[in-house]
Amino acid sequence: MPDESPIPLHPAADLPRPITCIINTHSRKGRDQYEDAIAALKAAGLPILHAHAVEDSEQTIEILLREIESGANLVIVGGGDGTLSHCAAHLAGTQVAMGVVPLGTGNTLARSLGIPLDLEGAAQTLAAGHITKMDVGRVNGKAFLNSVTLGFSSEIAQELTSEVKKKLGILSWPVVGFKVFARQRAMKLRVQSPDRSYTVRTHQFVVANGRYIAGPVAASDNAAINDHLLKVFVLGNENKKSLVATAVHWLRGKHEDAPDAKYFETKSLRVESLKGRLDADVDGEIWGHTPLEFSIEPNALRVVVPHDYDAENV
């Protein structure tokens, strides 16, 4: 069950502890909103002691390790899902909670935690929130909070470089997506869990951990950040029409019922490619490749959520 003990964040609380904030300014959104984010946190009454604009992972790790060693109870992290996943890898298993300021594109974790996507709303929620515990997924040892994908979406992620995003802006997703769709070929995967094993040909494979998979798309009706289960999806068969049809069901929140979708839940999983090595998209960033070994670490990460948070209904 979630740990809902309150955290002393607001100045009105007894002996509030100063808080360190880390914001990824390597991304354009982080750079543009850094000052506004810090101002919003302070305006909400959060005792921000140190605010760090970080450009690389080494600097981020150094700050996190220092906070863990000092016995901090909270670190606030501003960035996209990749940044949050990276920080969670070091905070998991410690007593340091992570507060989320959503500064990404999909902000999938923020949605799973019920954190508003605007700066003022996020800051006020952090100030009035409490700590709960969430599961952390592992793929080949790497932590993930939202999902790992193979196929169509991971190929899009590989094409969406910062240069492409800067050049095309909001059009980068449909433009790149159309190009990838035109050339993509079906994968042949062997999927094995403790209670099932099958071989499948598909264009899209997903393993989800949290409430949401990508942006506002829920993993399932009862998915939650603390259900201790990985949600496994095969979206369509080798036919691209099947992928499109299943994707439409997915966007409507009905992907479990799609005719060509395979869905199950498990605590561990192995996925092999039978047609060459495949790169994986881990929380929006390309990392690692098949074969992939998945596991779940129940309640491994402490996170700040709204005071009225319901893990299955956010």
TASUL-V585526 format. One record per pair of residues at least 12 apart in sequence whose C-alpha atoms are under 10 Angstrom apart, sorted by sequence separation. I is the first residue (numbers start at 0). J is the second residue. If there is no record, write none. Layout:
I&J, I&J
This chain:
21&33, 37&49, 62&74, 74&86, 109&121, 159&171, 163&175, 187&199, 188&200, 206&218, 207&219, 210&222, 211&223, 218&230, 233&245, 234&246, 245&257, 248&260, 276&288, 277&289, 278&290, 279&291, 37&50, 99&112, 101&114, 103&116, 158&171, 159&172, 186&199, 187&200, 188&201, 205&218, 209&222, 210&223, 211&224, 218&231, 244&257, 245&258, 276&289, 277&290, 278&291, 22&36, 37&51, 83&97, 98&112, 100&114, 101&115, 102&116, 114&128, 158&172, 185&199, 186&200, 187&201, 208&222, 209&223, 210&224, 218&232, 234&248, 244&258, 245&259, 246&260, 275&289, 276&290, 277&291, 22&37, 83&98, 99&114, 100&115, 101&116, 102&117, 159&174, 185&200, 186&201, 187&202, 207&222, 208&223, 209&224, 210&225, 234&249, 244&259, 245&260, 20&36, 21&37, 34&50, 74&90, 83&99, 98&114, 99&115, 100&116, 101&117, 102&118, 155&171, 156&172, 159&175, 184&200, 185&201, 186&202, 188&204, 208&224, 209&225, 210&226, 241&257, 244&260, 272&288, 273&289, 20&37, 33&50, 59&76, 73&90, 83&100, 99&116, 100&117, 101&118, 155&172, 158&175, 159&176, 184&201, 185&202, 186&203, 208&225, 209&226, 241&258, 242&259, 271&288, 272&289, 273&290, 33&51, 34&52, 83&101, 100&118, 155&173, 157&175, 158&176, 184&202, 185&203, 186&204, 208&226, 209&227, 212&230, 241&259, 242&260, 271&289, 272&290, 33&52, 80&99, 100&119, 112&131, 155&174, 156&175, 183&202, 208&227, 209&228, 235&254, 241&260, 270&289, 271&290, 272&291, 20&40, 79&99, 82&102, 83&103, 100&120, 101&121, 155&175, 156&176, 158&178, 208&228, 209&229, 210&230, 234&254, 269&289, 270&290, 271&291, 72&93, 73&94, 74&95, 75&96, 76&97, 77&98, 78&99, 79&100, 80&101, 82&103, 100&121, 112&133, 154&175, 155&176, 158&179, 207&228, 208&229, 209&230, 233&254, 234&255, 238&259, 269&290, 270&291, 271&292, 30&52, 67&89, 72&94, 73&95, 74&96, 75&97, 76&98, 77&99, 78&100, 79&101, 80&102, 81&103, 99&121, 100&122, 154&176, 155&177, 180&202, 207&229, 208&230, 232&254, 233&255, 235&257, 236&258, 237&259, 269&291, 270&292, 29&52, 30&53, 59&82, 63&86, 67&90, 70&93, 71&94, 72&95, 73&96, 74&97, 75&98, 76&99, 77&100, 78&101, 79&102, 80&103, 83&106, 98&121, 99&122, 155&178, 206&229, 207&230, 208&231, 232&255, 234&257, 235&258, 236&259, 268&291, 269&292, 270&293, 29&53, 30&54, 63&87, 66&90, 70&94, 71&95, 72&96, 73&97, 74&98, 75&99, 76&100, 77&101, 78&102, 79&103, 80&104, 84&108, 98&122, 100&124, 152&176, 155&179, 205&229, 206&230, 207&231, 234&258, 235&259, 236&260, 268&292, 269&293, 29&54, 50&75, 51&76, 52&77, 60&85, 64&89, 68&93, 70&95, 71&96, 72&97, 73&98, 74&99, 75&100, 76&101, 77&102, 78&103, 79&104, 80&105, 81&106, 83&108, 99&124, 100&125, 151&176, 154&179, 155&180, 205&230, 206&231, 207&232, 234&259, 235&260, 236&261, 267&292, 268&293, 269&294, 50&76, 56&82, 59&85, 60&86, 63&89, 64&90, 67&93, 76&102, 77&103, 78&104, 79&105, 80&106, 83&109, 98&124, 99&125, 153&179, 154&180, 205&231, 206&232, 233&259, 234&260, 235&261, 267&293, 268&294, 18&45, 19&46, 20&47, 24&51, 25&52, 26&53, 47&74, 59&86, 63&90, 67&94, 68&95, 79&106, 80&107, 81&108, 98&125, 152&179, 204&231, 205&232, 206&233, 233&260, 234&261, 266&293, 267&294, 268&295, 17&45, 18&46, 19&47, 20&48, 21&49, 22&50, 23&51, 24&52, 25&53, 26&54, 47&75, 60&88, 67&95, 78&106, 79&107, 80&108, 98&126, 151&179, 152&180, 204&232, 205&233, 232&260, 233&261, 234&262, 265&293, 266&294, 267&295, 16&45, 17&46, 18&47, 19&48, 20&49, 21&50, 22&51, 23&52, 24&53, 25&54, 56&85, 60&89, 66&95, 67&96, 79&108, 80&109, 150&179, 151&180, 154&183, 203&232, 204&233, 205&234, 232&261, 233&262, 265&294, 266&295, 15&45, 16&46, 17&47, 18&48, 19&49, 20&50, 21&51, 22&52, 23&53, 24&54, 25&55, 56&86, 59&89, 60&90, 79&109, 98&128, 203&233, 204&234, 219&249, 231&261, 232&262, 233&263, 265&295, 266&296, 15&46, 16&47, 17&48, 18&49, 19&50, 20&51, 21&52, 22&53, 23&54, 24&55, 98&129, 202&233, 203&234, 204&235, 218&249, 231&262, 232&263, 266&297, 9&41, 16&48, 17&49, 18&50, 19&51, 20&52, 21&53, 22&54, 23&55, 63&95, 98&130, 151&183, 201&233, 202&234, 203&235, 217&249, 220&252, 230&262, 231&263, 232&264, 10&43, 11&44, 23&56, 96&129, 97&130, 111&144, 150&183, 151&184, 200&233, 201&234, 202&235, 203&236, 216&249, 217&250, 219&252, 220&253, 230&263, 231&264, 9&43, 10&44, 96&130, 111&145, 150&184, 151&185, 199&233, 200&234, 201&235, 202&236, 203&237, 216&250, 217&251, 218&252, 219&253, 229&263, 230&264, 231&265, 8&43, 9&44, 10&45, 40&75, 96&131, 150&185, 151&186, 200&235, 201&236, 202&237, 215&250, 216&251, 217&252, 218&253, 219&254, 220&255, 228&263, 229&264, 230&265, 8&44, 9&45, 10&46, 23&59, 96&132, 108&144, 150&186, 199&235, 200&236, 201&237, 202&238, 216&252, 217&253, 218&254, 219&255, 228&264, 229&265, 230&266, 8&45, 9&46, 21&58, 22&59, 107&144, 108&145, 149&186, 199&236, 200&237, 201&238, 202&239, 213&250, 215&252, 216&253, 217&254, 218&255, 227&264, 228&265, 229&266, 231&268, 7&45, 8&46, 21&59, 107&145, 199&237, 200&238, 201&239, 216&254, 227&265, 228&266, 229&267, 8&47, 107&146, 149&188, 202&241, 203&242, 227&266, 228&267, 229&268, 37&77, 201&241, 202&242, 21&62, 36&77, 77&118, 91&132, 190&231, 201&242, 202&243, 20&62, 21&63, 91&133, 203&245, 222&264, 19&62, 91&134, 92&135, 190&233, 203&246, 219&262, 19&63, 33&77, 91&135, 32&77, 33&78, 188&233, 19&66, 75&122, 88&135, 18&66, 29&77, 87&135, 88&136, 29&78, 88&137, 187&236, 28&78, 29&79, 75&125, 151&201, 152&202, 153&203, 185&235, 186&236, 187&237, 28&79, 84&135, 91&142, 150&201, 151&202, 152&203, 153&204, 185&236, 186&237, 19&71, 26&78, 88&140, 149&201, 150&202, 151&203, 152&204, 153&205, 185&237, 18&71, 19&72, 20&73, 21&74, 22&75, 23&76, 24&77, 25&78, 26&79, 88&141, 89&142, 149&202, 150&203, 151&204, 152&205, 184&237, 185&238, 17&71, 18&72, 19&73, 20&74, 21&75, 22&76, 23&77, 24&78, 88&142, 149&203, 150&204, 184&238, 185&239, 16&71, 17&72, 18&73, 19&74, 20&75, 21&76, 22&77, 23&78, 87&142, 88&143, 148&203, 149&204, 150&205, 184&239, 16&72, 17&73, 18&74, 19&75, 20&76, 21&77, 22&78, 23&79, 85&141, 86&142, 87&143, 88&144, 148&204, 149&205, 183&239, 204&260, 206&262, 16&73, 17&74, 18&75, 19&76, 20&77, 21&78, 22&79, 73&130, 84&141, 85&142, 87&144, 147&204, 148&205, 149&206, 185&242, 204&261, 205&262, 206&263, 207&264, 72&130, 84&142, 85&143, 147&205, 148&206, 181&239, 201&259, 206&264, 23&82, 84&143, 85&144, 146&205, 147&206, 148&207, 180&239, 201&260, 206&265, 22&82, 23&83, 40&100, 83&143, 84&144, 146&206, 147&207, 83&144, 84&145, 145&206, 146&207, 147&208, 81&143, 145&207, 146&208, 199&261, 206&268, 37&100, 80&143, 81&144, 144&207, 145&208, 146&209, 8&72, 36&100, 80&144, 81&145, 143&207, 144&208, 145&209, 146&210, 148&212, 229&293, 7&72, 8&73, 21&86, 36&101, 80&145, 143&208, 144&209, 145&210, 146&211, 147&212, 229&294, 6&72, 7&73, 36&102, 143&209, 144&210, 145&211, 146&212, 204&270, 228&294, 229&295, 6&73, 144&211, 145&212, 146&213, 227&294, 228&295, 138&206, 144&212, 145&213, 195&263, 227&295, 228&296, 33&102, 145&214, 213&282, 227&296, 228&297, 32&102, 136&206, 195&265, 212&282, 213&283, 227&297, 31&102, 136&207, 137&208, 192&263, 194&265, 225&296, 226&297, 227&298, 29&101, 30&102, 136&208, 146&218, 192&264, 193&265, 196&268, 198&270, 200&272, 225&297, 226&298, 29&102, 135&208, 136&209, 145&218, 192&265, 193&266, 194&267, 195&268, 196&269, 198&271, 199&272, 200&273, 224&297, 225&298, 28&102, 29&103, 134&208, 135&209, 192&266, 193&267, 194&268, 196&270, 198&272, 199&273, 205&279, 224&298, 225&299, 27&102, 28&103, 133&208, 134&209, 192&267, 193&268, 198&273, 204&279, 205&280, 206&281, 207&282, 225&300, 26&102, 27&103, 28&104, 43&119, 133&209, 191&267, 192&268, 193&269, 20&97, 26&103, 42&119, 43&120, 45&122, 191&268, 192&269, 20&98, 22&100, 24&102, 39&117, 40&118, 43&121, 44&122, 45&123, 190&268, 191&269, 192&270, 20&99, 21&100, 22&101, 23&102, 39&118, 40&119, 43&122, 44&123, 145&224, 190&269, 191&270, 20&100, 22&102, 23&103, 38&118, 39&119, 40&120, 42&122, 43&123, 45&125, 46&126, 144&224, 189&269, 190&270, 191&271, 36&117, 37&118, 38&119, 39&120, 40&121, 41&122, 42&123, 43&124, 44&125, 45&126, 189&270, 190&271, 36&118, 39&121, 40&122, 41&123, 43&125, 44&126, 45&127, 188&270, 189&271, 190&272, 35&118, 36&119, 39&122, 40&123, 43&126, 44&127, 146&229, 148&231, 188&271, 189&272, 35&119, 38&122, 39&123, 40&124, 42&126, 43&127, 146&230, 147&231, 148&232, 149&233, 187&271, 188&272, 189&273, 226&310, 36&121, 37&122, 40&125, 41&126, 146&231, 187&272, 188&273, 225&310, 226&311, 32&118, 36&122, 40&126, 186&272, 187&273, 188&274, 208&294, 223&309, 224&310, 225&311, 186&273, 187&274, 206&293, 208&295, 223&310, 224&311, 186&274, 187&275, 222&310, 223&311, 134&223, 135&224, 185&274, 186&275, 188&277, 221&310, 222&311, 223&312, 6&96, 133&223, 134&224, 135&225, 221&311, 222&312, 223&313, 133&224, 134&225, 136&227, 151&242, 186&277, 220&311, 221&312, 132&224, 133&225, 134&226, 135&227, 136&228, 137&229, 219&311, 220&312, 131&224, 132&225, 133&226, 134&227, 135&228, 136&229, 131&225, 133&227, 134&228, 135&229, 134&229, 217&313, 112&209, 113&210, 111&209, 112&210, 110&209, 111&210, 112&211, 110&210, 111&211, 192&292, 210&310, 108&209, 110&211, 111&212, 188&289, 189&290, 190&291, 191&292, 192&293, 209&310, 210&311, 107&209, 108&210, 109&211, 110&212, 188&290, 210&312, 211&313, 107&210, 108&211, 110&213, 111&214, 210&313, 107&211, 108&212, 110&214, 111&215, 106&211, 107&212, 108&213, 109&214, 110&215, 107&213, 108&214, 110&216, 111&217, 105&212, 106&213, 107&214, 108&215, 110&217, 105&213, 106&214, 107&215, 104&213, 105&214, 106&215, 107&216, 104&214, 105&215, 107&217, 111&222, 112&223, 111&223, 112&224, 111&224, 9&123, 9&125, 10&126, 108&224, 8&125, 9&126, 8&126, 9&127, 6&125, 7&126, 8&127, 9&128, 6&126, 7&127, 8&128, 6&127, 7&128, 8&129, 149&270, 157&278, 5&127, 6&128, 7&129, 157&279, 5&128, 6&129, 149&272, 154&277, 156&279, 157&280, 4&128, 5&129, 6&130, 153&277, 154&278, 156&280, 3&128, 4&129, 5&130, 153&278, 154&279, 155&280, 156&281, 3&129, 4&130, 5&131, 153&279, 154&280, 157&283, 2&129, 3&130, 4&131, 150&277, 152&279, 153&280, 156&283, 157&284, 2&130, 3&131, 149&277, 150&278, 152&280, 153&281, 156&284, 157&285, 1&130, 2&131, 3&132, 138&267, 149&278, 150&279, 156&285, 1&131, 2&132, 136&266, 137&267, 138&268, 139&269, 148&278, 149&279, 150&280, 153&283, 0&131, 1&132, 2&133, 136&267, 138&269, 148&279, 149&280, 152&283, 153&284, 154&285, 0&132, 1&133, 147&279, 148&280, 149&281, 153&285, 0&133, 80&213, 147&280, 148&281, 153&286, 27&161, 146&280, 147&281, 148&282, 26&161, 146&281, 147&282, 148&283, 145&281, 146&282, 147&283, 149&285, 144&281, 145&282, 146&283, 147&284, 148&285, 27&165, 143&281, 144&282, 145&283, 147&285, 142&281, 143&282, 147&286, 149&288, 141&281, 142&282, 143&283, 149&289, 138&279, 138&281, 137&281, 147&291, 141&286, 141&287, 147&293, 138&286, 139&287, 138&287, 139&288, 138&288, 139&289, 139&290, 140&291, 141&292, 142&293, 138&290, 139&291, 140&292, 141&293, 142&294, 143&295, 138&291, 139&292, 140&293, 142&295, 137&291, 138&292, 139&293, 140&294, 142&296, 137&292, 138&293, 139&294, 137&293, 138&294, 144&300, 136&293, 137&294, 138&295, 136&294, 137&295, 135&294, 136&295, 137&296, 135&295, 136&296, 134&295, 135&296, 136&297, 134&296, 135&297, 133&296, 134&297, 135&298, 136&299, 133&297, 134&298, 135&299, 132&297, 133&298, 134&299, 135&300, 132&298, 133&299, 134&300, 131&298, 132&299, 133&300, 134&301, 132&300, 133&301, 131&300, 132&301, 133&302, 130&300, 131&301, 132&302, 130&301, 131&302, 132&303, 129&301, 130&302, 131&303, 132&304, 129&302, 130&303, 131&304, 108&282, 128&302, 129&303, 130&304, 131&305, 107&282, 128&303, 129&304, 130&305, 107&283, 127&303, 128&304, 129&305, 130&306, 125&302, 126&303, 127&304, 128&305, 129&306, 131&308, 133&310, 105&283, 125&303, 126&304, 127&305, 128&306, 129&307, 104&283, 124&303, 125&304, 126&305, 127&306, 128&307, 129&308, 131&310, 124&304, 125&305, 126&306, 128&308, 124&305, 125&306, 123&305, 124&306, 121&304, 121&305, 114&303, 112&302, 113&303, 114&304, 115&305, 112&303, 113&304, 114&305, 112&304, 113&305, 111&304, 112&305, 113&307, 114&308, 109&304, 113&308, 112&308, 113&309, 84&281, 85&282, 112&309, 113&310, 84&282, 111&309, 112&310, 83&282, 84&283, 111&310, 113&312, 114&313, 81&281, 82&282, 84&284, 111&311, 113&313, 80&281, 81&282, 82&283, 111&312, 112&313, 80&282, 81&283, 82&284, 111&313, 79&282, 80&283, 81&284, 97&300, 98&301, 99&302, 110&313, 79&283, 80&284, 81&285, 92&296, 96&300, 97&301, 98&302, 99&303, 91&296, 94&299, 95&300, 96&301, 97&302, 98&303, 99&304, 92&298, 93&299, 94&300, 95&301, 96&302, 97&303, 98&304, 91&298, 92&299, 93&300, 94&301, 95&302, 96&303, 97&304, 91&299, 92&300, 93&301, 90&299, 91&300, 92&301, 90&300, 91&301, 88&299, 89&300, 90&301, 91&302, 87&299, 88&300, 90&302, 87&300, 87&301, 87&302, 1&224, 1&225, 0&225, 0&226, 75&302, 73&301, 74&302, 75&303, 72&301, 73&302, 74&303, 73&303, 2&298, 1&298, 6&303, 0&298, 5&303, 2&301, 1&301, 2&302, 3&303, 3&304, 5&306, 3&306, 3&308, 1&310
